[in-house]
């Protein structure tokens, strides 16, 4: 599970039938300060996220669990919209 920012969406007129009715987001993982890290990738939207929102992403087998079809071919899913983030910096 990690934090990502929604930077776009995917329009796909042909999808696997198990993904029918789902929205696909383009997201990029962010660090604790909200700066992008890594490469953008596609995630299924299960919570109605929109552009510029921070979301929680799950990957792997768990990514398909929020969908109605148990065998949906999903590698990443947005499962939460983040309202606020904070971080504690400790000097050691």
Secondary structure, 3 states (H helix, E strand, C coil): CEEEEEEEEECCCCCCHHHCCCEEEEEEEECCCCCECCCCEEEEECCCCCCCCEEEEEEHHHHHCCCCCCCCCCCEEEEEEECCCCCCCCCC
